[in-house]
Amino acid sequence: MLEIKRKSPVEFDQKPARTQSRNGWTVALEYDNEGNGPHLMDLSHLPRWDVQDSALDSIEPAGGTIPQTPGECILSDGILINRMNRTQAAVWHLLADMDEMPAESPFTDVTEATLFLAIVGTEAFSIAEKLSALDFRDPQKTPPFLSQGPLSHVPCQLVTLSRDADNSGLLFTCSRGYARDMVRAVTAAGAEFGLRPAGEDRFREWVAAVSL
């Protein structure tokens, strides 16, 4: 039986030092000289579902709860659920192994249709704010919270997962066709801050730290 090969739309100039084959993806676990950051992380292999239904409040994706208010997010057991509007939510599997996607019509697997990146570190928002007018540090909102709008002129879903000075971080996803230009734009914006790639091991450590 042939194994399905999946390829991230994201490519960094630096090659990973350690990788792992998982569900058809080649996952970058670590890069040489990752340092203290800030870091840019390719998470495109992590499962992501779109949920659309007029009765959204009655749905419990992966056993989780969809927030009541658009813009609100809930992170629990490694699964991030983002309320987008009255009828739509997004489910991002950050740490948990992927559950089998429900067969019901409200669910669509968008993993291979989109890219998924994280900017993590003390200067994460300084980098992002060079590319967008969105307020990722809005003091009126409690992380995690969702922003929807352009980053480098590309429509994105963006989640401020942490505003902690030492563990700031922004996750975002958009159509995979923008991958090359998006990586170039973020890399250029982060050059003055020493932005460098990091692997999934560092991402897991960060999520665990901000979830405490």
C-alpha positions in Angstrom: 0.0 0.0 0.0 1.4 3.3 -1.0 1.9 5.9 1.7 0.5 9.3 1.0 3.2 12.0 0.8 2.3 15.5 2.0 4.4 18.6 1.6 4.3 21.8 3.6 3.9 24.9 1.4 6.5 26.6 3.7 10.2 26.5 3.0 12.9 28.2 5.0 16.4 28.9 3.7 17.8 26.8 6.6 17.3 23.0 6.6 16.2 21.3 9.8 18.7 19.4 11.8 16.2 16.7 12.9 13.0 15.6 11.2 10.3 13.0 11.8 7.9 11.4 9.3 4.3 11.7 10.6 1.0 11.0 8.8 2.8 11.5 5.4 4.4 14.8 6.5 8.1 15.5 7.1 8.0 17.4 10.3 10.9 19.7 11.3 11.7 18.9 15.0 14.8 21.1 15.4 17.1 23.5 13.6 20.7 24.2 14.3 21.5 27.3 16.4 17.8 28.0 17.3 19.0 30.3 20.1 16.6 32.3 22.3 14.5 33.6 19.4 12.4 35.3 18.2 11.4 32.2 16.2 9.4 31.5 13.1 7.8 28.1 13.1 6.2 26.1 10.3 3.1 24.3 11.8 1.4 23.5 8.5 1.4 19.8 9.3 -0.8 20.3 12.3 -4.5 19.3 11.7 -6.9 22.2 11.2 -10.7 21.9 10.8 -13.2 24.5 9.6 -16.7 24.2 11.2 -19.7 25.9 9.7 -23.3 25.5 10.9 -26.3 27.7 11.8 -26.5 25.8 15.1 -22.8 26.2 15.9 -23.3 26.5 19.7 -24.6 22.9 19.8 -21.4 21.4 18.3 -18.5 20.1 20.4 -15.5 19.5 18.1 -13.0 17.1 19.4 -15.0 17.1 22.7 -14.2 20.9 23.1 -16.5 23.9 23.5 -16.9 26.6 20.8 -16.7 30.1 22.4 -19.9 32.0 22.4 -18.5 35.4 21.1 -16.7 36.0 17.8 -13.1 36.7 18.4 -12.9 34.5 21.5 -10.7 31.4 21.7 -10.4 28.4 24.0 -7.2 26.4 24.4 -7.7 23.1 26.2 -5.7 19.8 26.0 -3.7 21.1 23.1 -6.7 22.0 21.0 -7.4 25.6 20.1 -11.0 26.5 19.1 -11.6 30.0 17.6 -15.0 31.5 17.1 -14.9 33.4 13.8 -18.5 34.6 13.4 -22.1 33.5 14.1 -21.9 30.4 12.0 -18.2 29.5 11.7 -15.3 28.4 13.9 -11.8 27.0 13.5 -10.3 24.0 15.3 -6.5 23.9 15.5 -4.8 20.8 16.9 -1.6 22.2 18.5 -0.4 19.4 20.6 -3.0 16.6 20.7 -2.9 13.8 18.2 -5.5 14.3 15.6 -8.9 12.8 16.3 -10.7 11.4 13.3 -12.6 14.3 11.8 -16.3 13.9 12.3 -18.2 12.8 9.2 -20.9 15.4 9.7 -21.3 18.1 7.1 -20.3 21.0 9.3 -16.6 19.9 9.3 -14.0 20.5 6.6 -10.4 19.5 6.9 -8.4 22.6 5.7 -4.9 21.4 6.7 -3.6 20.9 3.2 -5.4 24.0 1.8 -3.7 26.4 4.1 -0.3 27.3 5.7 0.2 27.6 9.4 2.9 29.7 11.0 3.9 30.9 14.5 6.0 33.9 15.4 7.2 33.4 19.0 9.5 35.4 21.3 9.9 38.7 22.9 9.7 40.7 19.7 6.9 38.6 18.1 4.4 41.5 18.0 7.0 44.0 16.9 7.6 41.9 13.9 3.9 41.3 13.2 3.0 45.0 13.6 5.4 45.8 10.8 3.1 43.8 8.5 -0.4 44.6 9.8 -2.4 47.4 11.3 -4.3 44.8 13.5 -3.8 45.2 17.3 -2.4 42.0 18.5 -1.7 43.4 21.9 -5.2 44.8 22.5 -5.4 45.3 26.3 -9.2 45.0 26.2 -8.9 41.3 25.2 -7.7 38.3 27.1 -5.4 35.8 25.3 -6.0 33.7 23.5 -8.0 35.8 21.1 -8.6 35.8 17.4 -8.0 38.6 14.9 -9.2 38.4 11.3 -7.7 40.6 8.6 -4.6 41.3 6.5 -1.0 40.4 7.4 1.3 41.5 4.6 -1.9 42.3 2.6 -3.0 38.6 2.8 -6.3 37.7 4.6 -5.5 35.7 7.6 -6.8 34.2 10.8 -4.4 35.2 13.6 -4.5 34.2 17.3 -2.6 36.0 20.0 -1.8 33.1 22.2 0.3 34.9 24.8 1.3 38.5 25.6 3.8 37.5 28.3 7.0 39.4 27.8 9.2 36.4 27.7 6.7 34.1 25.9 4.8 36.3 23.4 3.4 34.5 20.4 1.2 34.8 17.4 -0.3 31.9 15.4 -1.7 32.5 11.9 -3.1 30.7 8.9 -4.0 31.7 5.4 -4.3 30.1 1.9 -1.2 28.0 1.0 -0.8 29.8 -2.2 0.7 32.7 -0.3 3.4 30.7 1.4 6.5 31.8 -0.4 5.6 35.5 -0.2 4.4 35.3 3.4 7.6 33.6 4.6 9.7 36.3 2.7 7.7 39.1 4.2 7.9 37.8 7.8 11.6 36.9 7.5 12.4 40.4 6.2 10.3 42.1 8.9 12.1 40.0 11.6 15.6 40.3 10.3 16.5 43.3 12.6 15.3 41.3 15.6 17.3 38.1 14.7 14.3 36.1 13.7 15.3 32.5 12.9 13.4 29.2 12.3 12.7 26.7 15.1 11.1 23.3 15.0 8.2 21.6 16.6 10.1 20.6 19.8 10.5 24.3 20.6 6.9 25.0 19.7 5.6 22.3 22.1 7.8 23.7 24.9 6.4 27.2 24.3 2.7 26.1 24.2 3.2 24.1 27.4 4.7 27.2 29.0 1.9 29.6 28.0 -0.8 27.0 28.9 0.2 26.8 32.6 
